[in-house]
Amino acid sequence: MLNNPPINELEQKAGCRYLLVSAVAKRAREIMKEKHGDKDNKIPGISDNEALDEAVDEFYGDQYRIAGETAISD
């Protein structure tokens, strides 16, 4: 993920860096929960980085958007 997609493009989509970080972190936690259910997130299957990469890619690909201060899946 490092610089792909570019951070400035992500920030423009979100409106500000704070909302970007909050929404992507929330979606990454949702992805971890989807993969592991209510179990501890540290079990094998998907790493924190993989969940974060997936959340960033989804946001960049317009699979969810930020409405107010909440991320909304499309």
C-alpha positions as a Markdown table, in Angstrom:
| # | Residue | x | y | z |
|---|---|---|---|---|
| 1 | Met | 0.0 | 0.0 | 0.0 |
| 2 | Leu | 2.8 | 2.4 | 1.0 |
| 3 | Asn | 2.1 | 5.2 | -1.5 |
| 4 | Asn | -0.5 | 3.5 | -3.7 |
| 5 | Pro | -3.0 | 5.0 | -3.7 |
| 6 | Pro | -1.5 | 8.4 | -3.1 |
| 7 | Ile | -2.3 | 9.9 | 0.3 |
| 8 | Asn | -3.2 | 13.3 | -1.1 |
| 9 | Glu | -5.9 | 11.7 | -3.3 |
| 10 | Leu | -7.3 | 9.8 | -0.3 |
| 11 | Glu | -7.2 | 13.0 | 1.8 |
| 12 | Gln | -9.1 | 14.9 | -0.9 |
| 13 | Lys | -11.8 | 12.1 | -1.0 |
| 14 | Ala | -12.2 | 12.3 | 2.8 |
| 15 | Gly | -12.1 | 16.0 | 3.2 |
| 16 | Cys | -9.5 | 16.0 | 5.9 |
| 17 | Arg | -6.8 | 13.7 | 7.2 |
| 18 | Tyr | -8.6 | 13.1 | 10.6 |
| 19 | Leu | -11.7 | 11.8 | 8.9 |
| 20 | Leu | -9.6 | 9.7 | 6.5 |
| 21 | Val | -7.7 | 8.0 | 9.4 |
| 22 | Ser | -10.9 | 7.5 | 11.5 |
| 23 | Ala | -13.0 | 6.0 | 8.7 |
| 24 | Val | -10.2 | 3.7 | 7.4 |
| 25 | Ala | -9.4 | 2.5 | 10.9 |
| 26 | Lys | -13.1 | 1.8 | 11.6 |
| 27 | Arg | -13.4 | -0.1 | 8.3 |
| 28 | Ala | -10.2 | -2.1 | 9.1 |
| 29 | Arg | -11.7 | -3.1 | 12.4 |
| 30 | Glu | -14.9 | -4.1 | 10.7 |
| 31 | Ile | -12.9 | -6.3 | 8.2 |
| 32 | Met | -11.1 | -7.9 | 11.1 |
| 33 | Lys | -14.4 | -8.7 | 12.8 |
| 34 | Glu | -15.9 | -10.0 | 9.6 |
| 35 | Lys | -13.0 | -12.4 | 9.1 |
| 36 | His | -12.8 | -13.5 | 12.8 |
| 37 | Gly | -16.2 | -12.9 | 14.3 |
| 38 | Asp | -16.1 | -11.9 | 17.9 |
| 39 | Lys | -12.8 | -13.8 | 18.5 |
| 40 | Asp | -9.6 | -12.1 | 19.4 |
| 41 | Asn | -8.2 | -10.2 | 16.3 |
| 42 | Lys | -4.8 | -11.7 | 16.8 |
| 43 | Ile | -5.7 | -15.2 | 15.5 |
| 44 | Pro | -4.3 | -16.4 | 12.1 |
| 45 | Gly | -6.3 | -15.5 | 9.0 |
| 46 | Ile | -5.8 | -11.8 | 8.2 |
| 47 | Ser | -3.2 | -9.5 | 9.7 |
| 48 | Asp | -3.8 | -5.9 | 10.8 |
| 49 | Asn | -1.9 | -4.7 | 7.8 |
| 50 | Glu | -3.9 | -6.7 | 5.4 |
| 51 | Ala | -7.2 | -5.4 | 6.9 |
| 52 | Leu | -5.8 | -1.8 | 6.7 |
| 53 | Asp | -4.8 | -2.3 | 3.1 |
| 54 | Glu | -8.2 | -3.7 | 2.2 |
| 55 | Ala | -9.9 | -0.8 | 4.0 |
| 56 | Val | -7.8 | 1.8 | 2.1 |
| 57 | Asp | -8.4 | 0.0 | -1.2 |
| 58 | Glu | -12.2 | -0.1 | -0.6 |
| 59 | Phe | -12.2 | 3.6 | 0.3 |
| 60 | Tyr | -10.1 | 4.6 | -2.8 |
| 61 | Gly | -12.4 | 2.4 | -5.0 |
| 62 | Asp | -15.5 | 4.2 | -3.7 |
| 63 | Gln | -16.9 | 1.0 | -2.0 |
| 64 | Tyr | -17.7 | 3.2 | 1.0 |
| 65 | Arg | -17.7 | 6.9 | 1.7 |
| 66 | Ile | -17.6 | 9.2 | 4.6 |
| 67 | Ala | -20.9 | 10.9 | 5.4 |
| 68 | Gly | -20.5 | 13.5 | 8.2 |
| 69 | Glu | -18.2 | 11.7 | 10.6 |
| 70 | Thr | -19.4 | 8.1 | 9.8 |
| 71 | Ala | -18.2 | 5.7 | 7.1 |
| 72 | Ile | -21.1 | 4.4 | 5.0 |
| 73 | Ser | -20.8 | 1.2 | 2.8 |
| 74 | Asp | -22.3 | 1.4 | -0.6 |
